[in-house]
Amino acid sequence: MSWKEKLGLVHIYTGNGKGKTTAAFGLAVRMLGSGGKVAIVQFMKAPKVYGEQKKIEECGALIESFGLPKFVHGKPEPEDIEAVKRALARAKELVSSGEWDLVILDEICVALGFNMLNVEEVKELIKSKAPKTELVLTGRYCPEELFELADYVTEMREVKHPYQKGILARRGVEY
């Protein structure tokens, strides 16, 4: 049996701590290093802003970022919601195609937390997954009802963070 025949599980990386996207991208590097095909849909992040976006693409992953070049605070604007809907449509294509060994839906749970998507849409997306596609969902605010559809659920919990001492996000570490 080929190693790819053993793929097809669902991972959720959630919680208020740092490291959800980092863990997902680490898995992407592992998959690429094993000869697998990786696709990443970023629901909230703008394209070509974060250090990992360029490098993972250079390594052979498909990465498509749908976020606007601003943060969503409080109530999302209509254009934020439209961008997330476009990301969802693209994610559905990639997840169900059977072409990818690993698909990462980065910050899809954040979109849920801001009510830009509803949980039923995400459940249907997970259920539409091609049988041998490994699927990763990341982001804070993951509703527990998605946990039952996952094989791995990891919660990153913040214990201490430099932001609490006034140290802002640093290039190469946080972005």
NUZADREN-75151 format. One record per residue: x, y, z of N, C-alpha, C, O in turn. Coordinates in Angstrom, 1 decimal, decimal comma, always signed. Example, Ala and Ser with C-alpha at 12.3 -4.5 7.8 and 13.67 -1.06 7.14 Angstrom:
n.east_n.north_n.up_ca.east_ca.north_ca.up_c.east_c.north_c.up_o.east_o.north_o.up
+13,2_-5,7_+7,8_+12,3_-4,5_+7,8_+13,2_-3,3_+7,8_+14,2_-3,3_+8,5
+12,8_-2,2_+7,1_+13,7_-1,1_+7,1_+12,9_+0,0_+7,9_+13,4_+1,1_+8,0
end
This chain:
n.east_n.north_n.up_ca.east_ca.north_ca.up_c.east_c.north_c.up_o.east_o.north_o.up
+0,8_-1,2_+0,0_+0,0_+0,0_+0,0_+0,9_+1,2_+0,0_+1,8_+1,4_+0,8
+0,6_+2,2_-0,9_+1,3_+3,4_-1,0_+1,1_+4,3_+0,2_+0,0_+4,2_+0,8
+2,0_+5,1_+0,6_+1,8_+6,0_+1,7_+0,7_+6,9_+1,5_+0,0_+7,4_+2,5
+0,4_+7,3_+0,3_-0,7_+8,2_+0,0_-2,1_+7,6_+0,2_-3,1_+8,2_+0,4
-2,1_+6,2_+0,2_-3,4_+5,5_+0,4_-3,8_+5,7_+1,9_-5,0_+5,5_+2,2
-2,9_+6,1_+2,7_-3,2_+6,2_+4,2_-3,7_+7,6_+4,5_-4,0_+7,9_+5,6
-3,7_+8,5_+3,5_-4,1_+9,9_+3,8_-5,6_+10,0_+3,8_-6,3_+9,0_+3,4
-6,1_+11,1_+4,3_-7,5_+11,4_+4,3_-8,1_+11,8_+5,6_-9,4_+11,8_+5,8
-7,3_+12,2_+6,6_-7,8_+12,6_+7,9_-8,0_+14,1_+7,9_-7,5_+14,8_+7,1
-8,7_+14,5_+9,0_-9,1_+15,9_+9,2_-8,4_+16,4_+10,4_-8,5_+15,8_+11,5
-7,7_+17,5_+10,4_-7,0_+18,2_+11,5_-7,7_+19,5_+11,8_-8,1_+20,2_+10,8
-7,8_+19,9_+13,0_-8,2_+21,2_+13,4_-7,1_+21,7_+14,4_-6,8_+21,1_+15,4
-6,6_+22,9_+14,1_-5,6_+23,6_+15,0_-6,3_+24,9_+15,4_-6,5_+25,8_+14,6
-6,7_+25,0_+16,7_-7,5_+26,2_+17,1_-6,9_+26,7_+18,5_-5,9_+26,2_+18,9
-7,6_+27,6_+19,1_-7,2_+28,1_+20,4_-6,7_+29,6_+20,2_-6,5_+30,1_+19,1
-6,4_+30,2_+21,4_-6,0_+31,6_+21,4_-4,4_+31,7_+21,4_-3,9_+32,9_+21,5
-3,7_+30,6_+21,4_-2,3_+30,7_+21,4_-1,7_+30,8_+20,0_-2,3_+30,5_+19,0
-0,4_+31,2_+19,9_+0,4_+31,3_+18,7_+0,7_+29,9_+18,2_+0,9_+29,0_+19,0
+0,7_+29,8_+16,9_+1,3_+28,5_+16,3_+0,3_+27,7_+15,4_+0,8_+26,7_+14,9
-0,9_+28,1_+15,2_-1,8_+27,4_+14,4_-1,4_+27,3_+12,9_-1,3_+26,2_+12,4
-1,2_+28,5_+12,4_-0,7_+28,5_+11,0_+0,7_+27,9_+10,9_+1,0_+27,2_+9,9
+1,5_+28,2_+11,9_+2,9_+27,6_+11,9_+2,8_+26,1_+11,8_+3,6_+25,5_+11,1
+2,0_+25,5_+12,6_+1,9_+24,0_+12,6_+1,4_+23,5_+11,3_+1,9_+22,5_+10,8
+0,4_+24,2_+10,7_-0,2_+23,8_+9,4_+0,9_+23,9_+8,3_+1,0_+23,0_+7,5
+1,7_+25,0_+8,3_+2,7_+25,1_+7,3_+3,9_+24,1_+7,6_+4,5_+23,7_+6,6
+4,1_+23,8_+8,8_+5,1_+22,7_+9,1_+4,6_+21,4_+8,4_+5,5_+20,7_+7,9
+3,4_+21,1_+8,6_+2,8_+19,9_+8,0_+2,9_+20,0_+6,4_+3,2_+19,0_+5,8
+2,7_+21,1_+5,9_+2,8_+21,3_+4,4_+4,2_+21,1_+4,0_+4,4_+20,4_+2,9
+5,2_+21,5_+4,7_+6,6_+21,3_+4,4_+6,9_+19,8_+4,4_+7,6_+19,3_+3,5
+6,4_+19,1_+5,4_+6,6_+17,7_+5,5_+6,0_+17,0_+4,3_+6,6_+16,1_+3,8
+4,8_+17,4_+4,0_+4,1_+16,7_+2,8_+4,9_+17,0_+1,5_+5,1_+16,1_+0,7
+5,3_+18,2_+1,3_+6,1_+18,6_+0,1_+7,4_+17,8_+0,1_+7,8_+17,3_-1,0
+8,0_+17,7_+1,2_+9,3_+16,9_+1,3_+9,1_+15,4_+1,0_+10,1_+14,8_+0,7
+7,9_+14,9_+1,2_+7,6_+13,5_+1,0_+7,1_+13,3_-0,5_+6,8_+12,2_-0,9
+7,0_+14,4_-1,2_+6,6_+14,3_-2,6_+5,1_+14,5_-2,8_+4,6_+14,2_-3,9
+4,4_+15,0_-1,8_+3,0_+15,2_-1,9_+2,7_+16,6_-2,5_+3,5_+17,5_-2,6
+1,4_+16,7_-2,9_+0,9_+18,0_-3,5_+0,1_+18,7_-2,4_-0,7_+18,1_-1,7
+0,4_+20,0_-2,2_-0,2_+20,8_-1,2_-0,9_+22,1_-1,8_-0,4_+22,7_-2,6
-2,1_+22,3_-1,3_-2,9_+23,5_-1,6_-3,3_+24,2_-0,3_-3,7_+23,6_+0,6
-3,1_+25,5_-0,3_-3,5_+26,3_+0,9_-4,4_+27,4_+0,5_-4,1_+28,2_-0,5
-5,5_+27,6_+1,2_-6,4_+28,7_+1,0_-6,4_+29,5_+2,3_-6,7_+29,0_+3,4
-6,0_+30,8_+2,2_-6,0_+31,7_+3,3_-7,2_+32,5_+3,3_-7,4_+33,4_+2,4
-8,1_+32,4_+4,3_-9,4_+33,0_+4,3_-9,3_+34,5_+4,8_-10,0_+35,3_+4,3
-8,4_+34,8_+5,7_-8,3_+36,2_+6,3_-7,0_+36,9_+6,0_-7,0_+38,1_+6,1
-6,0_+36,2_+5,5_-4,7_+36,9_+5,2_-4,6_+37,4_+3,8_-5,1_+36,7_+2,9
-4,1_+38,6_+3,7_-3,9_+39,2_+2,3_-2,7_+38,5_+1,7_-1,8_+38,0_+2,3
-2,7_+38,5_+0,3_-1,6_+37,9_-0,4_-0,2_+38,6_-0,2_-0,2_+39,9_-0,1
+0,8_+37,9_-0,2_+2,2_+38,4_-0,3_+2,6_+39,4_+0,8_+3,3_+40,3_+0,6
+2,0_+39,1_+2,0_+2,3_+39,9_+3,2_+3,2_+39,2_+4,2_+4,1_+39,7_+4,8
+3,0_+37,9_+4,3_+3,6_+37,1_+5,3_+4,7_+36,3_+4,8_+4,7_+35,8_+3,6
+5,8_+36,1_+5,5_+7,0_+35,5_+5,1_+6,8_+34,1_+4,6_+7,4_+33,6_+3,6
+5,9_+33,3_+5,2_+5,7_+31,9_+4,8_+5,0_+31,8_+3,5_+5,1_+30,8_+2,8
+4,2_+32,8_+3,1_+3,5_+32,7_+1,8_+4,5_+32,5_+0,6_+4,3_+31,6_-0,2
+5,4_+33,4_+0,5_+6,4_+33,3_-0,6_+7,2_+32,0_-0,6_+7,3_+31,3_-1,6
+7,7_+31,7_+0,6_+8,6_+30,5_+0,7_+7,8_+29,2_+0,4_+8,4_+28,3_-0,3
+6,6_+29,0_+0,9_+5,9_+27,8_+0,7_+5,5_+27,6_-0,8_+5,5_+26,5_-1,3
+5,3_+28,8_-1,4_+5,0_+28,7_-2,9_+6,3_+28,3_-3,7_+6,2_+27,5_-4,6
+7,4_+28,8_-3,2_+8,7_+28,4_-3,9_+9,0_+26,9_-3,7_+9,6_+26,3_-4,5
+8,4_+26,4_-2,6_+8,6_+24,9_-2,3_+7,7_+24,1_-3,2_+7,8_+22,8_-3,1
+6,7_+24,7_-3,9_+5,9_+23,9_-4,7_+4,4_+23,9_-4,3_+3,6_+23,2_-5,0
+4,0_+24,5_-3,2_+2,6_+24,5_-2,8_+1,9_+25,6_-3,6_+2,4_+26,6_-4,1
+0,6_+25,3_-3,8_-0,3_+26,3_-4,3_-0,8_+27,0_-3,1_-1,3_+26,4_-2,2
-0,7_+28,3_-3,1_-1,3_+29,2_-2,0_-2,1_+30,3_-2,6_-1,6_+31,0_-3,5
-3,3_+30,4_-2,2_-4,2_+31,5_-2,6_-4,8_+32,2_-1,4_-5,4_+31,5_-0,5
-4,5_+33,5_-1,3_-4,9_+34,3_-0,1_-6,0_+35,2_-0,5_-5,9_+36,0_-1,5
-7,1_+35,2_+0,2_-8,3_+36,0_-0,1_-8,6_+37,1_+0,8_-9,5_+37,9_+0,5
-7,8_+37,3_+1,8_-8,0_+38,4_+2,8_-7,7_+39,7_+2,1_-6,9_+39,8_+1,2
-8,3_+40,8_+2,6_-8,0_+42,1_+2,2_-6,8_+42,7_+3,0_-6,5_+42,2_+4,0
-6,2_+43,7_+2,5_-5,0_+44,2_+3,1_-5,3_+45,1_+4,4_-4,8_+46,2_+4,6
-6,2_+44,5_+5,2_-6,5_+45,2_+6,5_-7,0_+44,1_+7,4_-7,4_+43,0_+7,0
-7,0_+44,4_+8,7_-7,5_+43,4_+9,7_-9,0_+43,6_+9,9_-9,5_+44,8_+9,7
-9,7_+42,6_+10,2_-11,2_+42,7_+10,5_-11,2_+42,9_+12,0_-10,8_+42,0_+12,8
-11,8_+44,0_+12,4_-12,1_+44,2_+13,8_-13,6_+44,4_+14,0_-14,2_+45,2_+13,3
-14,1_+43,7_+15,0_-15,6_+43,9_+15,2_-16,4_+43,3_+14,1_-16,2_+42,2_+13,7
-17,3_+44,1_+13,6_-18,2_+43,7_+12,5_-17,5_+43,8_+11,1_-17,0_+44,8_+10,8
-17,5_+42,6_+10,4_-16,8_+42,6_+9,1_-17,6_+43,5_+8,1_-18,8_+43,7_+8,2
-16,8_+44,1_+7,2_-17,4_+44,9_+6,1_-17,9_+44,0_+5,0_-17,5_+42,8_+4,9
-18,9_+44,4_+4,2_-19,4_+43,6_+3,1_-18,3_+43,0_+2,2_-18,4_+41,9_+1,7
-17,2_+43,8_+1,9_-16,1_+43,3_+1,1_-15,3_+42,2_+1,7_-14,8_+41,3_+1,1
-15,3_+42,2_+3,1_-14,6_+41,1_+3,8_-15,4_+39,8_+3,7_-14,8_+38,8_+3,4
-16,7_+39,9_+3,8_-17,6_+38,8_+3,7_-17,5_+38,2_+2,3_-17,5_+37,0_+2,1
-17,5_+39,1_+1,3_-17,4_+38,6_-0,1_-16,1_+37,9_-0,4_-16,1_+36,9_-1,1
-15,0_+38,4_+0,2_-13,7_+37,7_+0,0_-13,7_+36,3_+0,6_-13,2_+35,4_+0,1
-14,3_+36,2_+1,8_-14,4_+34,9_+2,5_-15,3_+34,0_+1,7_-15,0_+32,8_+1,6
-16,4_+34,4_+1,1_-17,2_+33,6_+0,3_-16,4_+33,1_-1,0_-16,6_+31,9_-1,4
-15,6_+33,9_-1,5_-14,7_+33,5_-2,7_-13,7_+32,4_-2,2_-13,5_+31,5_-2,9
-13,2_+32,6_-1,0_-12,3_+31,6_-0,5_-13,0_+30,3_-0,3_-12,4_+29,3_-0,5
-14,2_+30,4_+0,3_-15,0_+29,1_+0,5_-15,2_+28,4_-0,8_-15,1_+27,2_-0,9
-15,6_+29,1_-1,9_-15,8_+28,5_-3,2_-14,6_+27,8_-3,7_-14,6_+26,7_-4,2
-13,4_+28,5_-3,6_-12,2_+27,9_-4,0_-11,8_+26,7_-3,2_-11,3_+25,7_-3,7
-12,0_+26,8_-1,9_-11,7_+25,7_-1,0_-12,5_+24,5_-1,4_-12,0_+23,4_-1,4
-13,8_+24,7_-1,7_-14,7_+23,5_-2,1_-14,1_+22,8_-3,3_-14,0_+21,6_-3,4
-13,6_+23,6_-4,3_-13,0_+23,0_-5,5_-11,8_+22,2_-5,1_-11,6_+21,0_-5,6
-10,9_+22,7_-4,3_-9,6_+22,1_-4,0_-9,8_+20,8_-3,2_-9,2_+19,8_-3,4
-10,7_+20,9_-2,2_-10,9_+19,9_-1,2_-11,6_+18,6_-1,9_-11,2_+17,5_-1,5
-12,5_+18,9_-2,8_-13,2_+17,8_-3,4_-12,6_+17,2_-4,7_-13,0_+16,2_-5,2
-11,5_+17,9_-5,2_-11,0_+17,5_-6,5_-10,2_+16,2_-6,5_-10,2_+15,5_-7,5
-9,7_+15,8_-5,4_-8,8_+14,6_-5,3_-7,4_+14,8_-5,9_-6,6_+13,9_-6,0
-7,1_+16,0_-6,3_-5,8_+16,3_-6,9_-4,8_+16,6_-5,9_-3,6_+16,5_-6,2
-5,2_+16,9_-4,6_-4,2_+17,4_-3,6_-4,1_+16,4_-2,5_-5,1_+15,8_-2,1
-2,9_+16,2_-2,0_-2,7_+15,3_-0,9_-3,0_+16,0_+0,4_-3,4_+15,3_+1,4
-2,8_+17,3_+0,5_-3,0_+18,1_+1,7_-3,6_+19,4_+1,3_-3,1_+20,1_+0,4
-4,7_+19,7_+1,9_-5,4_+21,1_+1,7_-5,5_+21,7_+3,1_-6,0_+21,1_+4,0
-4,9_+22,9_+3,2_-5,0_+23,7_+4,4_-5,9_+24,9_+4,2_-5,8_+25,6_+3,2
-6,9_+25,0_+5,1_-7,9_+26,1_+5,1_-7,5_+27,0_+6,3_-8,0_+26,9_+7,4
-6,6_+27,9_+6,0_-6,0_+28,8_+7,0_-6,9_+29,9_+7,5_-7,4_+30,6_+6,6
-7,2_+29,9_+8,7_-8,1_+30,9_+9,4_-9,5_+30,8_+9,0_-10,3_+31,8_+9,1
-9,9_+29,6_+8,5_-11,4_+29,4_+8,2_-12,2_+29,5_+9,5_-13,3_+30,0_+9,5
-11,6_+29,1_+10,7_-12,3_+29,2_+11,9_-12,4_+30,7_+12,4_-13,4_+31,0_+13,1
-11,5_+31,5_+12,0_-11,7_+32,9_+12,3_-12,8_+33,5_+11,5_-13,6_+34,3_+12,1
-13,0_+33,1_+10,3_-14,1_+33,5_+9,5_-15,4_+33,1_+10,1_-16,4_+33,8_+10,1
-15,4_+31,9_+10,7_-16,6_+31,4_+11,5_-16,9_+32,3_+12,7_-18,0_+32,6_+13,0
-15,8_+32,6_+13,4_-15,9_+33,4_+14,6_-16,5_+34,8_+14,4_-17,1_+35,3_+15,3
-16,2_+35,3_+13,2_-16,7_+36,6_+12,8_-18,1_+36,5_+12,1_-18,6_+37,5_+11,5
-18,7_+35,3_+12,1_-19,9_+35,1_+11,4_-19,9_+35,4_+9,9_-20,9_+35,9_+9,4
-18,8_+35,2_+9,3_-18,7_+35,4_+7,9_-19,0_+34,2_+7,1_-19,3_+34,2_+5,9
-19,0_+33,1_+7,8_-19,5_+31,8_+7,3_-20,3_+31,2_+8,4_-20,3_+31,6_+9,5
-21,2_+30,2_+8,0_-21,9_+29,5_+9,0_-21,4_+28,1_+9,1_-20,8_+27,6_+8,2
-21,6_+27,5_+10,3_-20,9_+26,2_+10,6_-21,4_+25,1_+9,6_-20,7_+24,2_+9,3
-22,7_+25,2_+9,1_-23,2_+24,2_+8,2_-22,4_+24,2_+6,9_-22,2_+23,2_+6,3
-22,0_+25,4_+6,4_-21,2_+25,5_+5,2_-19,9_+24,8_+5,4_-19,4_+24,1_+4,5
-19,3_+24,9_+6,6_-18,0_+24,3_+6,8_-18,1_+22,8_+7,0_-17,3_+22,0_+6,5
-19,2_+22,4_+7,6_-19,5_+20,9_+7,8_-19,6_+20,3_+6,4_-19,0_+19,2_+6,1
-20,4_+20,9_+5,5_-20,5_+20,4_+4,2_-19,2_+20,4_+3,4_-18,9_+19,4_+2,7
-18,4_+21,4_+3,6_-17,1_+21,4_+3,0_-16,2_+20,2_+3,5_-15,6_+19,5_+2,6
-16,2_+20,0_+4,8_-15,4_+18,8_+5,3_-16,0_+17,5_+4,7_-15,2_+16,6_+4,3
-17,3_+17,4_+4,7_-17,9_+16,1_+4,2_-17,7_+15,9_+2,7_-17,7_+14,8_+2,2
-17,4_+17,0_+2,0_-17,1_+16,9_+0,5_-15,7_+16,5_+0,2_-15,4_+16,4_-1,0
-14,9_+16,4_+1,2_-13,5_+16,1_+1,0_-13,2_+14,8_+0,2_-13,9_+13,8_+0,4
-12,3_+14,9_-0,8_-11,9_+13,7_-1,5_-11,4_+12,7_-0,5_-10,7_+13,1_+0,5
-11,6_+11,4_-0,7_-11,2_+10,4_+0,4_-9,8_+10,4_+0,8_-9,5_+10,1_+1,9
-8,8_+10,6_-0,2_-7,4_+10,6_+0,2_-6,8_+11,9_+0,3_-5,5_+12,1_+0,2
-7,6_+12,9_+0,6_-7,0_+14,3_+0,8_-7,0_+14,5_+2,3_-8,0_+14,5_+3,0
-5,8_+14,9_+2,8_-5,7_+15,3_+4,2_-6,1_+16,7_+4,3_-5,7_+17,5_+3,5
-6,9_+17,1_+5,3_-7,5_+18,4_+5,4_-7,2_+19,0_+6,7_-7,3_+18,4_+7,8
-6,7_+20,3_+6,7_-6,4_+21,0_+7,9_-7,2_+22,3_+8,0_-7,2_+23,1_+7,0
-7,9_+22,6_+9,1_-8,6_+23,8_+9,4_-7,8_+24,5_+10,5_-7,5_+23,9_+11,5
-7,6_+25,8_+10,3_-6,9_+26,5_+11,4_-7,7_+27,8_+11,8_-8,6_+28,2_+11,1
-7,4_+28,3_+13,0_-7,9_+29,5_+13,5_-8,6_+29,5_+14,8_-9,1_+28,4_+15,2
-8,6_+30,6_+15,5_-9,3_+30,7_+16,7_-10,8_+30,5_+16,5_-11,2_+30,5_+15,3
-11,5_+30,4_+17,5_-13,0_+30,3_+17,5_-13,6_+29,1_+16,8_-14,8_+29,2_+16,4
-12,9_+28,0_+16,7_-13,5_+26,9_+16,0_-14,6_+26,3_+16,9_-14,4_+26,0_+18,1
-15,8_+26,2_+16,3_-17,0_+25,7_+17,1_-16,7_+24,2_+17,4_-16,3_+23,4_+16,6
-17,0_+23,8_+18,6_-16,8_+22,5_+19,1_-17,6_+21,5_+18,2_-17,2_+20,3_+18,1
-18,7_+21,9_+17,6_-19,4_+20,9_+16,8_-18,6_+20,4_+15,6_-19,0_+19,4_+15,0
-17,6_+21,1_+15,2_-16,7_+20,7_+14,1_-15,8_+19,6_+14,6_-15,2_+18,8_+13,8
-15,5_+19,5_+15,9_-14,6_+18,6_+16,4_-15,0_+17,1_+16,1_-14,1_+16,3_+15,9
-16,3_+16,9_+16,1_-16,7_+15,5_+15,8_-16,4_+15,0_+14,4_-16,4_+13,8_+14,1
-16,2_+16,0_+13,5_-15,8_+15,6_+12,1_-14,3_+15,5_+11,9_-13,8_+15,1_+10,8
-13,5_+15,8_+12,9_-12,1_+15,8_+12,8_-11,5_+14,6_+13,5_-12,1_+13,9_+14,3
-10,3_+14,2_+13,0_-9,5_+13,1_+13,5_-8,5_+13,6_+14,5_-8,2_+12,9_+15,5
-8,0_+14,8_+14,3_-7,1_+15,5_+15,2_-7,7_+16,8_+15,6_-8,2_+17,6_+14,7
-7,7_+17,1_+16,9_-8,0_+18,5_+17,3_-6,9_+18,9_+18,3_-6,7_+18,3_+19,3
-6,3_+20,0_+17,9_-5,2_+20,5_+18,8_-5,6_+22,0_+19,1_-5,9_+22,8_+18,3
-5,5_+22,2_+20,4_-5,8_+23,6_+20,9_-4,5_+24,3_+21,4_-3,9_+23,8_+22,3
-4,1_+25,3_+20,7_-3,0_+26,1_+21,1_-3,5_+27,1_+22,2_-4,4_+27,9_+22,0
-2,9_+27,0_+23,4_-3,3_+27,9_+24,5_-2,2_+28,9_+24,8_-1,1_+28,5_+25,1
-2,6_+30,1_+24,9_-1,6_+31,2_+25,2_-1,4_+31,1_+26,7_-2,3_+31,2_+27,5
-0,1_+31,0_+27,1_+0,2_+31,0_+28,5_+1,0_+32,4_+28,8_+0,7_+33,0_+29,8
+1,8_+32,7_+27,8_+2,6_+34,0_+27,9_+2,9_+34,4_+26,5_+3,1_+33,6_+25,7
+2,9_+35,7_+26,3_+3,1_+36,2_+24,9_+3,8_+37,6_+25,1_+3,5_+38,4_+26,0
+4,8_+37,9_+24,3_+5,6_+39,2_+24,4_+4,7_+40,4_+24,2_+5,0_+41,5_+24,6
+3,5_+40,2_+23,5_+2,6_+41,4_+23,3_+2,2_+41,9_+24,7_+1,9_+43,1_+24,8
+2,1_+41,0_+25,7_+1,7_+41,5_+27,0_+2,7_+42,5_+27,6_+2,4_+43,2_+28,5
+4,0_+42,5_+27,1_+5,0_+43,4_+27,5_+5,2_+44,5_+26,5_+6,2_+45,3_+26,6
+4,3_+44,6_+25,6_+4,4_+45,7_+24,6_+5,2_+45,4_+23,4_+5,5_+46,3_+22,6
+5,7_+44,2_+23,2_+6,5_+43,8_+22,1_+5,5_+43,5_+20,9_+4,7_+42,5_+21,0
+5,6_+44,3_+19,9_+4,7_+44,1_+18,7_+5,2_+42,9_+17,8_+6,3_+42,4_+18,0
+4,3_+42,5_+16,9_+4,6_+41,4_+16,0_+5,9_+41,7_+15,2_+6,1_+42,8_+14,8
+6,8_+40,7_+15,1_+8,1_+40,9_+14,5_+8,2_+40,0_+13,2_+7,8_+38,9_+13,2
+8,7_+40,7_+12,1_+8,9_+40,0_+10,9_+9,8_+38,8_+11,1_+10,8_+38,8_+11,8
+9,4_+37,7_+10,4_+10,2_+36,5_+10,5_+9,8_+35,6_+11,7_+10,2_+34,4_+11,8
+9,0_+36,1_+12,6_+8,6_+35,4_+13,8_+7,0_+35,3_+13,8_+6,5_+34,2_+13,8
+6,4_+36,4_+13,8_+4,9_+36,4_+13,8_+4,3_+36,6_+12,4_+3,2_+36,3_+12,2
+5,1_+37,1_+11,5_+4,6_+37,2_+10,1_+5,8_+37,1_+9,1_+5,6_+37,2_+7,9
end
